[in-house]
Amino acid sequence: MEESFDKTQDKHKDLHEVKTLLSWTSAGRPFRKRGKQYYLTSILITFLVEVILFLFSQYMLMLVVLSLVFVAFALATVPPRDFQYRISTEGITIEDHFFLWQELYDFYFKKREGIEALHIRTHSLIPGELTITLGDIKKDHIKSILLPYLPYREIIRPTFMEKSGDWLARNFPLEKTPKEKVAS
C-alpha cells in the first residue's frame, strides 16, 4: 500500500517540477550609441519649443519639456546593464520579476534600429508589454520554446502612436544614418 502511495507522490513531483528551458544574459533594453548630431539637433528643437512655450507663458510645460529631454539624453548616453533572463515551465523571469504563463498573452519579434527584440504582451495594463533583447540567442530557438505556452503573432498592426513616431523619424531624423552619410 505504501509503495503505490510513494509512486503517486513521485508522479506529482514530476508534474510540478520547474525546469529551466532557456537562460541567458543580455542588455536590459535596446540601445544604440548616438552621435553629436543627435544631441545638437535635439537641443535645437528643444530650444525652439522652449521659446514658443515662453511666448505663451507656459512655464510649467517648459519644465516638463526640459525634463523629458533630460531623460532622453540620459537613456541615449548611458548604456543599459545586462539582465538575466530565464524561461521555465512555469513562466518567464526577468532579473527579480517573475511572470506566470497565465499572466502573459502572446509574443512577437520586432527589429528596430538594427536590434532584434522579443515582445511579450501581458493581460494586465501594467506593464502591458515585456521587451526582451535577444543577445546571442536565435529568434527561432526562442520561438520554438515559447510556442507550447503562448501564441505567436506573425503580424502586429502598429498603433497610431507607432505610425506617427515612424513618420516623424523618417521625415525629420535627428541624425543621419550610415546609409545617408555615404550618399552625402
For each residue, the residues with C-beta under 8 A, 3 or more apart:
1: 4 5
2: 5 6
3: 6 7
4: 1 7 8
5: 1 2 8 9
6: 2 3 9 10
7: 3 4 10 11
8: 4 5 11 12
9: 5 6 12 13
10: 6 7 13 14
11: 7 8 14 15
12: 8 9 15 16
13: 9 10 16 17
14: 10 11 17
15: 11 12
16: 12 13
17: 13 14 89
18: 88 89 90
19: 88 89
20: 23 86 87 88
21: 87 88 89 145
22: 86 87 137 141 142 145
23: 20 84 85 86 87
24: 84 85 135 136 137
25: 82 83 84 85 135
26: 82 83 85 132 133 134 135 136 137
27: 30 31 79 80 81 82 83 133 135
28: 80 81 82 83 133
29: 75 80 131 133
30: 27 112 113 115 117 131 133
31: 27 79 80 115
32: 113 114 115
33: 79
34: 38 39 76 77 175
35: 38 39 175
36: 39 40
37: 40 41 174 175 176
38: 34 35 41 42 76 174 175
39: 34 35 36 42 43 73 76
40: 36 37 43 44
41: 37 38 44 45 174 175
42: 38 39 45 46 69 72 73 174
43: 39 40 46 47 69
44: 40 41 47 48
45: 41 42 48 49 174
46: 42 43 49 50 65 66 69
47: 43 44 50 51
48: 44 45 51 52
49: 45 46 52 53 65
50: 46 47 53 54 62 65 66
51: 47 48 54 55
52: 48 49 55 56
53: 49 50 56 58 59 61 62 65
54: 50 51 57 58 59 62
55: 51 52
56: 52 53
57: 54
58: 53 54 61 62
59: 53 54 62 63
60: 63 64
61: 53 58 64 65
62: 50 53 54 58 59 65 66
63: 59 60 66 67
64: 60 61 67 68
65: 46 49 50 53 61 62 68 69
66: 46 50 62 63 69 70
67: 63 64 70 71
68: 64 65 71 72
69: 42 43 46 65 66 72 73
70: 66 67 73 74
71: 67 68 74 75
72: 42 68 69 75 76
73: 39 42 69 70 76 77
74: 70 71 77 78
75: 29 71 72 78
76: 34 38 39 72 73
77: 34 73 74
78: 74 75
79: 27 31 33
80: 27 28 29 31 83
81: 27 28
82: 25 26 27 28
83: 25 26 27 28 80 94 95
84: 23 24 25 93 94 95
85: 23 24 25 26 92 93 94 132
86: 20 22 23 92 93
87: 20 21 22 23 92 93 142 145 146
88: 18 19 20 21 91 92 93
89: 17 18 19 21
90: 18 100 101
91: 88 98 99 100 101 103 104
92: 85 86 87 88 98 99 104 120 130
93: 84 85 86 87 88 97 98 99
94: 83 84 85 97 99 130 132
95: 83 84
96:
97: 93 94
98: 91 92 93
99: 91 92 93 94 103 104 120 122 130
100: 90 91 103 104
101: 90 91 104 149 150
102: 123
103: 91 99 100 122 123 124
104: 91 92 99 100 101 107 120 121 122 123 130 149 150
105: 120 121 122 123 150
106: 120 121 150 151 152 153
107: 104 118 119 120 121 146 150 151 152 153
108: 118 119 152 153 154 156
109: 116 117 118 119 139 143
110: 116 117 119 156
111: 114 115 116 117
112: 30 115 117
113: 30 32
114: 32 111
115: 30 31 32 111 112 133
116: 109 110 111 133 134 139
117: 30 109 110 111 112 131 132 133 134
118: 107 108 109 130 131 132 133 134 139 142
119: 107 108 109 110 129 130 131 132 156
120: 92 99 104 105 106 107 129 130 132 150
121: 104 105 106 107 128 129 130
122: 99 103 104 105 127 128 129 130
123: 102 103 104 105
124: 103 127 128
125: 128
126:
127: 122 124 130
128: 121 122 124 125
129: 119 120 121 122
130: 92 94 99 104 118 119 120 121 122 127
131: 29 30 117 118 119
132: 26 85 94 117 118 119 120
133: 26 27 28 29 30 115 116 117 118
134: 26 116 117 118 137 138 139 142
135: 24 25 26 27
136: 24 26
137: 22 24 26 134 141 142
138: 134 141 142
139: 109 116 118 134 142 143
140: 143 144
141: 22 137 138 144 145
142: 22 87 118 134 137 138 139 145 146
143: 109 139 140 146 147 152
144: 140 141 147
145: 21 22 87 141 142 148
146: 87 107 142 143 149 150 152
147: 143 144 150 152
148: 145
149: 101 104 146
150: 101 104 105 106 107 120 146 147
151: 106 107
152: 106 107 108 143 146 147
153: 106 107 108 156
154: 108
155:
156: 108 110 119 153
157:
158: 162 163 166
159: 162 163
160: 163 164
161: 164 165
162: 158 159 165 166
163: 158 159 160 166 167
164: 160 161 167 168
165: 161 162 168 169
166: 158 162 163 169 170
167: 163 164 170 171
168: 164 165 171 172
169: 165 166 172 173 174
170: 166 167 173
171: 167 168
172: 168 169
173: 169 170 176 177 180
174: 37 38 41 42 45 169
175: 34 35 37 38 41
176: 37 173 180 181 184
177: 173 180 181
178: 181 182
179: 182 183
180: 173 176 177 183 184
181: 176 177 178 184
182: 178 179
183: 179 180
184: 176 180 181
